[in-house]
Amino acid sequence: MSRIFSDEELKELSKSLPQKALEALDKGETGKLSQLLLQMSTAHTALHFLGVAAITRIWAKWQQDYGQEKTREMLERIGRQVMRPYIEQFLQGQEKETFSELIDIYKHHVGAKIVPLGQADDAIEFSLAPCGSGGINVLKGFEKKMPHWYTRFDDGTPIFCVGCKSLQKALNDAAEEKIWTTEINKKLPGGCTMRFRQKATRGQKLYSETELYELPKSRAEKALNLIASDKLEVRELIDGQETDWAGWHDTLMVWNEYTFAACEELGGMTYLEDCLKEGYDSSFSFLYASMEGFETDKDRVDALAQNWHYHQGAFRIEEEDDRFVFVLDPCGSGGRMLREEMTKDRFHYGGELAPIVKQPHDLTFNRTDFPMYCVHCASGNKDQFKGNPLIFVVDGHAQMRKGMPCRQYVWKKGVKGVVETELLKQVGMDD
């Protein structure tokens, strides 16, 4: 099959939504600008739901296989690692910064609606109606539709919310007080009240009324509000908007990595493989229909390009006869973890629940010294090689050490994908 795009056309396809929005702003195309901002506000949707679904389903498997107390114990251990940078910051007296960053995490949960309820008596309170993670799971009725994957503890707490409360416990234990709490709304499905209590800053009003009102708004939402009022001073809000959700993105990525590592601790690599099939592969499968539904290769490539922009990655696109190659330098999750470039210096291999896997396995692309987070890419490859669309195949031997780029392939529409033997060998499927 011949090439479809020139190098210049591939560069144009690789532009991010914010880049396109800035071009529309410069041309005075406010209608197009508003449309792009609406896309930007939800451009991380697939990444959010995939990350949330994968850990939710894996935790539910733990509950069924090991019981709720063992699951709670592991979630609390993971929670201490996820919360480490926020705990350090809070204990240094940076309470406003910590509360603001935690709200920043929750406001980027897709579908979330956060309303400030006010600040009084050294506490700041918010209504989540709904919460965009555990709350959305409940609101969408996943517990009834998929009870195997969406469980509750004996006290009625949904499995994802148990993980959320483990984050709160980590901060509260470190502060030796109940600083961060949530209360699930029993009358409003998916609703929750979130409260932060001051400690070192008691007696101080942390937020002005305007600050509190603006706190739950994303950059895209603020820009849309300004444009609706015929104000076009939105350049700073648009430029680099794909990083607006970086705090939640990186929190979610390390939460997944610690979960993968915990699977291996609980039952070895065989159990990790089972957990990835149950959790990650089952969650990823919705993308098969989504990617196959695009009418043209241009649409497919553009969708994947936006995925990588919002996945906090840097890349270039190459075209081969039968497929497109995203050269990720780095991948926004596994690559940045390996290069120690995550926000707030939140992740380093070699720490607790952050192992480099020493022995070769199909999940390590049959390599030694393999970063734990990237095992899900090998699992995803195997799932696609079993007859599913070849939409997100990773070359597991590309990123061999820190600083090397990774390579991801998507086959062209209508092409009967032929996977080279070398890629099949990486995941033990060359027989």
C-alpha positions as CSV (number, residue, x, y, z in Angstrom):
1,M,0.0,0.0,0.0
2,S,1.4,3.4,-0.9
3,R,1.8,6.3,1.4
4,I,-1.2,8.4,2.2
5,F,0.4,11.5,3.7
6,S,3.4,13.7,3.0
7,D,5.8,14.6,5.8
8,E,4.2,18.0,6.0
9,E,0.7,16.5,6.3
10,L,1.9,14.3,9.1
11,K,3.3,17.3,10.9
12,E,0.0,19.0,10.5
13,L,-1.8,16.0,11.9
14,S,0.5,15.9,14.9
15,K,-0.7,19.4,16.1
16,S,-2.4,19.4,19.4
17,L,-5.9,20.8,20.0
18,P,-4.4,23.8,21.9
19,Q,-2.1,24.6,18.9
20,K,-5.1,24.5,16.6
21,A,-7.1,26.7,19.1
22,L,-4.3,29.3,19.1
23,E,-4.3,29.4,15.3
24,A,-8.1,30.0,15.4
25,L,-7.7,32.7,18.0
26,D,-5.1,34.5,15.9
27,K,-7.4,34.3,12.9
28,G,-10.4,35.6,14.9
29,E,-12.4,32.4,14.3
30,T,-14.3,32.5,17.6
31,G,-16.8,29.8,16.5
32,K,-14.0,27.4,15.7
33,L,-12.2,28.4,18.8
34,S,-15.2,27.6,21.0
35,Q,-15.6,24.3,19.3
36,L,-12.0,23.4,19.9
37,L,-12.2,24.4,23.5
38,L,-15.2,22.1,24.0
39,Q,-13.1,19.3,22.5
40,M,-10.2,20.2,24.7
41,S,-12.3,20.1,27.9
42,T,-13.0,16.3,27.3
43,A,-9.9,15.3,25.3
44,H,-8.6,13.2,28.2
45,T,-11.9,11.2,28.5
46,A,-10.6,7.9,27.2
47,L,-7.4,8.0,29.3
48,H,-9.4,8.9,32.4
49,F,-11.9,6.1,32.0
50,L,-9.3,3.5,31.0
51,G,-7.2,4.3,34.1
52,V,-10.1,4.3,36.5
53,A,-11.7,1.2,35.0
54,A,-8.4,-0.8,35.1
55,I,-7.6,-0.3,38.8
56,T,-11.3,-0.6,39.8
57,R,-11.6,-4.0,38.1
58,I,-8.2,-5.3,39.5
59,W,-9.1,-4.2,43.0
60,A,-12.5,-6.0,42.7
61,K,-10.5,-9.2,41.7
62,W,-8.4,-8.8,44.8
63,Q,-11.5,-8.6,46.9
64,Q,-12.9,-11.8,45.4
65,D,-9.6,-13.6,45.5
66,Y,-8.1,-12.4,48.9
67,G,-11.0,-10.9,50.8
68,Q,-11.7,-7.3,51.7
69,E,-9.3,-6.9,54.6
70,K,-6.3,-8.0,52.6
71,T,-7.5,-5.7,49.8
72,R,-8.0,-2.8,52.2
73,E,-4.5,-3.4,53.6
74,M,-3.0,-3.3,50.1
75,L,-4.9,-0.2,49.1
76,E,-3.8,1.6,52.2
77,R,-0.2,0.7,51.4
78,I,-0.6,1.9,47.9
79,G,-2.3,5.0,49.1
80,R,0.7,6.0,51.2
81,Q,2.9,5.9,48.0
82,V,0.4,7.8,45.9
83,M,0.1,10.5,48.5
84,R,3.8,10.9,49.4
85,P,4.4,14.2,47.6
86,Y,1.2,15.7,48.9
87,I,1.9,14.6,52.5
88,E,5.4,16.1,52.4
89,Q,4.0,19.4,51.1
90,F,1.2,19.5,53.7
91,L,3.6,18.7,56.6
92,Q,5.8,21.6,55.4
93,G,2.8,23.9,56.1
94,Q,1.8,24.4,52.5
95,E,-1.9,23.6,53.2
96,K,-3.5,25.9,50.6
97,E,-1.3,24.5,47.9
98,T,-2.1,20.9,49.0
99,F,-5.9,21.4,49.1
100,S,-5.9,23.2,45.8
101,E,-3.9,20.5,44.1
102,L,-6.2,17.8,45.5
103,I,-9.2,19.6,44.2
104,D,-7.3,20.0,40.9
105,I,-7.1,16.2,40.7
106,Y,-10.8,15.7,41.3
107,K,-12.0,18.5,38.9
108,H,-10.4,16.7,36.0
109,H,-12.4,13.5,36.6
110,V,-14.5,13.3,33.5
111,G,-18.2,14.1,34.4
112,A,-17.4,15.5,37.7
113,K,-19.3,18.6,39.0
114,I,-17.6,20.2,42.0
115,V,-19.4,23.0,43.8
116,P,-17.7,25.0,46.7
117,L,-19.9,25.0,49.7
118,G,-17.7,27.5,51.6
119,Q,-15.1,27.9,54.2
120,A,-15.7,28.2,57.9
121,D,-14.3,27.0,61.2
122,D,-11.0,26.2,59.6
123,A,-12.6,23.9,57.1
124,I,-13.2,24.1,53.3
125,E,-16.1,22.0,51.9
126,F,-17.1,21.0,48.4
127,S,-20.0,19.1,47.0
128,L,-19.2,16.5,44.3
129,A,-22.4,15.9,42.4
130,P,-21.3,13.7,41.0
131,C,-17.7,12.6,41.7
132,G,-16.2,11.7,38.4
133,S,-14.6,8.4,39.3
134,G,-16.3,6.2,42.0
135,G,-19.4,8.3,41.7
136,I,-19.7,7.9,38.0
137,N,-19.2,4.2,38.4
138,V,-22.3,4.2,40.6
139,L,-24.3,6.7,38.5
140,K,-23.8,4.7,35.4
141,G,-25.0,1.5,37.1
142,F,-21.9,-0.5,36.6
143,E,-22.5,-2.5,39.7
144,K,-25.6,-3.9,38.2
145,K,-24.3,-4.2,34.7
146,M,-20.9,-5.7,35.6
147,P,-21.1,-6.9,39.3
148,H,-18.0,-9.0,38.8
149,W,-15.9,-5.9,38.3
150,Y,-17.7,-3.3,40.4
151,T,-18.1,-4.6,43.9
152,R,-18.7,-3.0,47.4
153,F,-17.2,-3.7,50.8
154,D,-19.4,-5.0,53.6
155,D,-20.1,-1.4,54.8
156,G,-21.5,-0.5,51.4
157,T,-18.5,1.5,50.1
158,P,-17.9,1.0,46.4
159,I,-14.5,-0.6,45.6
160,F,-13.1,2.5,43.9
161,C,-14.2,4.7,46.8
162,V,-12.3,2.4,49.2
163,G,-9.2,3.3,47.2
164,C,-10.1,7.0,47.4
165,K,-10.5,6.7,51.2
166,S,-7.1,5.0,51.4
167,L,-5.6,8.3,50.0
168,Q,-7.4,10.3,52.7
169,K,-6.2,7.9,55.4
170,A,-2.6,8.3,54.2
171,L,-2.7,12.1,54.6
172,N,-4.7,11.9,57.9
173,D,-2.3,9.4,59.5
174,A,0.7,11.5,58.6
175,A,-0.9,14.6,60.0
176,E,-2.2,12.8,63.0
177,E,-5.6,14.4,62.5
178,K,-8.6,14.0,60.2
179,I,-7.6,16.6,57.6
180,W,-9.2,15.2,54.4
181,T,-12.5,13.4,54.6
182,T,-15.4,12.5,52.2
183,E,-18.9,11.5,53.0
184,I,-20.9,9.6,50.3
185,N,-24.3,11.0,49.7
186,K,-26.8,8.3,50.5
187,K,-29.7,10.1,48.7
188,L,-27.9,11.3,45.6
189,P,-26.3,8.5,43.6
190,G,-22.7,9.3,42.7
191,G,-22.7,12.3,45.0
192,C,-20.1,13.0,47.8
193,T,-19.1,15.8,50.2
194,M,-15.4,16.5,50.4
195,R,-13.9,18.4,53.3
196,F,-10.4,19.8,54.1
197,R,-9.6,20.9,57.6
198,Q,-6.7,23.3,58.3
199,K,-4.0,22.5,60.8
200,A,-0.9,24.8,60.6
201,T,-3.0,27.6,59.0
202,R,-5.8,27.6,61.5
203,G,-7.4,31.0,62.0
204,Q,-6.5,32.0,58.5
205,K,-8.9,32.4,55.6
206,L,-7.1,30.4,52.9
207,Y,-9.2,31.5,49.9
208,S,-11.0,34.6,48.8
209,E,-14.5,34.1,47.6
210,T,-13.4,34.5,44.0
211,E,-10.6,32.0,44.4
212,L,-12.9,29.5,45.9
213,Y,-15.4,30.0,43.1
214,E,-12.8,29.6,40.4
215,L,-10.9,26.6,42.1
216,P,-13.0,23.8,40.5
217,K,-12.9,25.2,37.0
218,S,-10.5,23.9,34.3
219,R,-8.6,26.2,32.0
220,A,-10.9,25.2,29.1
221,E,-14.0,26.1,31.1
222,K,-12.5,29.5,32.1
223,A,-11.6,30.2,28.5
224,L,-15.1,29.3,27.3
225,N,-16.7,31.5,29.9
226,L,-14.5,34.5,28.8
227,I,-15.4,33.9,25.1
228,A,-19.1,33.8,26.0
229,S,-18.7,37.2,27.5
230,D,-16.9,38.5,24.3
231,K,-13.5,38.5,26.0
232,L,-10.7,37.0,24.0
233,E,-7.8,37.3,26.5
234,V,-7.5,33.5,26.6
235,R,-4.1,32.8,25.2
236,E,-2.5,31.9,28.5
237,L,-5.4,29.5,29.3
238,I,-5.1,27.8,25.9
239,D,-1.3,27.5,25.5
240,G,-0.2,24.1,26.8
241,Q,-3.8,23.3,28.0
242,E,-3.1,19.6,27.5
243,T,-1.0,19.7,30.7
244,D,-3.9,21.1,32.7
245,W,-4.9,17.7,34.0
246,A,-1.2,16.5,34.5
247,G,-1.7,16.2,38.3
248,W,-4.6,13.8,37.9
249,H,-3.0,12.0,34.9
250,D,0.2,11.3,36.8
251,T,-1.6,10.4,40.0
252,L,-3.7,7.9,38.0
253,M,-0.6,6.5,36.3
254,V,1.3,5.8,39.5
255,W,-1.8,4.4,41.1
256,N,-2.0,1.9,38.2
257,E,1.7,1.1,38.5
258,Y,1.5,0.5,42.3
259,T,-1.5,-1.7,41.6
260,F,0.4,-3.8,39.0
261,A,3.3,-4.2,41.4
262,A,0.9,-5.3,44.2
263,C,-0.6,-7.9,41.9
264,E,2.8,-9.4,41.4
265,E,3.5,-9.4,45.2
266,L,0.2,-11.1,45.8
267,G,0.5,-13.9,43.4
268,G,3.5,-13.6,41.1
269,M,3.7,-12.9,37.4
270,T,1.0,-15.4,36.6
271,Y,-1.5,-13.6,38.9
272,L,-0.4,-10.2,37.4
273,E,-1.1,-11.6,34.0
274,D,-4.6,-12.7,35.1
275,C,-5.2,-9.3,36.7
276,L,-4.2,-7.4,33.5
277,K,-6.6,-9.6,31.5
278,E,-9.4,-8.9,33.9
279,G,-8.6,-5.3,34.5
280,Y,-6.6,-3.6,31.8
281,D,-7.5,-5.7,28.7
282,S,-11.2,-5.7,29.4
283,S,-11.2,-1.9,29.9
284,F,-9.1,-1.3,26.8
285,S,-11.5,-3.3,24.6
286,F,-13.9,-0.4,24.1
287,L,-11.3,1.3,22.0
288,Y,-11.5,-1.4,19.4
289,A,-14.9,-0.3,18.2
290,S,-14.0,3.4,18.7
291,M,-10.9,3.3,16.6
292,E,-12.5,1.0,14.0
293,G,-15.4,3.5,13.7
294,F,-13.3,6.3,12.2
295,E,-14.0,6.6,8.5
296,T,-10.5,7.6,7.4
297,D,-6.9,7.1,8.4
298,K,-6.6,10.8,8.9
299,D,-9.3,10.6,11.6
300,R,-7.6,7.7,13.3
301,V,-4.1,9.3,13.2
302,D,-5.5,12.6,14.5
303,A,-7.4,10.8,17.4
304,L,-4.2,9.0,18.4
305,A,-2.2,12.1,18.2
306,Q,-4.5,13.9,20.6
307,N,-4.3,10.8,22.8
308,W,-0.6,11.2,23.0
309,H,-0.7,14.9,23.6
310,Y,-3.1,14.5,26.5
311,H,-1.1,11.5,27.7
312,Q,1.6,14.1,28.4
313,G,3.9,12.6,25.8
314,A,6.2,14.0,23.0
315,F,6.2,12.3,19.7
316,R,6.6,12.4,15.9
317,I,4.5,10.4,13.4
318,E,6.0,8.2,10.6
319,E,4.2,6.4,7.9
320,E,5.0,2.9,6.6
321,D,3.3,0.9,3.8
322,D,0.7,-0.7,6.0
323,R,0.7,1.3,9.3
324,F,1.6,4.5,11.1
325,V,4.3,4.7,13.8
326,F,4.2,7.0,16.8
327,V,7.8,7.5,17.9
328,L,7.3,8.4,21.6
329,D,10.1,10.4,23.1
330,P,9.0,9.9,25.7
331,C,5.7,8.1,26.2
332,G,3.7,10.2,28.7
333,S,3.4,7.5,31.3
334,G,5.9,4.6,31.2
335,G,8.5,6.7,29.5
336,R,8.3,9.6,31.8
337,M,8.3,7.2,34.8
338,L,11.5,5.6,33.6
339,R,13.1,9.0,33.0
340,E,11.9,10.2,36.4
341,E,10.0,13.1,34.8
342,M,6.6,12.7,36.6
343,T,5.1,15.8,38.2
344,K,6.0,16.6,41.8
345,D,8.9,14.1,41.5
346,R,6.3,11.5,42.5
347,F,7.8,8.3,41.1
348,H,11.2,6.6,41.1
349,Y,11.9,2.9,40.2
350,G,13.5,1.0,43.0
351,G,11.2,2.4,45.7
352,E,8.3,0.5,47.4
353,L,5.9,-1.1,44.9
354,A,8.1,0.3,42.1
355,P,10.2,-2.7,40.9
356,I,12.2,-3.3,37.9
357,V,11.3,-6.9,36.9
358,K,14.5,-8.8,36.7
359,Q,13.4,-12.1,35.0
360,P,12.1,-12.4,31.4
361,H,8.4,-13.0,31.0
362,D,5.8,-12.5,28.3
363,L,4.7,-9.4,30.2
364,T,8.2,-7.9,30.0
365,F,8.4,-8.5,26.3
366,N,10.8,-11.3,27.3
367,R,13.4,-8.8,28.4
368,T,15.3,-8.6,31.7
369,D,15.3,-5.5,33.9
370,F,11.9,-4.3,32.7
371,P,9.9,-1.4,34.2
372,M,6.8,-2.7,36.0
373,Y,4.3,-0.1,34.7
374,C,4.9,-1.1,31.0
375,V,3.7,-4.7,31.6
376,H,0.2,-3.6,30.5
377,C,1.5,-2.8,27.1
378,A,2.7,-6.4,26.6
379,S,-0.7,-7.6,27.9
380,G,-2.5,-5.3,25.4
381,N,-0.3,-6.6,22.5
382,K,-1.3,-10.2,23.3
383,D,-4.9,-9.2,23.4
384,Q,-4.7,-7.5,19.9
385,F,-2.7,-10.4,18.4
386,K,-5.5,-12.8,19.3
387,G,-7.6,-11.4,16.4
388,N,-8.6,-7.9,17.7
389,P,-7.9,-4.7,15.6
390,L,-4.2,-3.7,15.6
391,I,-4.7,-0.2,16.9
392,F,-2.2,0.2,19.7
393,V,0.7,-2.2,19.3
394,V,3.8,-1.4,21.2
395,D,7.4,-2.4,20.2
396,G,8.5,-3.6,23.6
397,H,12.2,-3.7,22.6
398,A,12.3,0.0,21.5
399,Q,12.7,1.6,24.9
400,M,15.5,-0.6,26.3
401,R,16.8,2.0,28.8
402,K,16.2,5.4,30.2
403,G,16.3,8.1,27.4
404,M,15.3,5.8,24.5
405,P,12.0,6.5,22.7
406,C,9.2,3.9,22.5
407,R,7.4,3.0,19.3
408,Q,3.6,2.4,18.9
409,Y,1.9,1.2,15.8
410,V,-1.6,1.6,14.4
411,W,-2.4,-0.3,11.2
412,K,-4.2,1.4,8.3
413,K,-7.8,1.0,7.7
414,G,-8.7,-2.0,5.5
415,V,-5.3,-3.5,5.7
416,K,-5.1,-7.1,6.9
417,G,-2.5,-6.5,9.5
418,V,0.6,-8.8,9.3
419,V,2.5,-8.6,12.5
420,E,6.2,-9.4,12.1
421,T,7.5,-12.4,13.9
422,E,9.8,-10.3,16.1
423,L,6.8,-8.5,17.7
424,L,5.1,-11.9,18.3
425,K,8.2,-13.3,19.9
426,Q,8.3,-10.5,22.3
427,V,5.1,-11.7,24.0
428,G,5.6,-15.4,23.4
429,M,3.1,-15.8,20.5
430,D,5.4,-16.8,17.6
431,D,4.5,-20.5,17.6
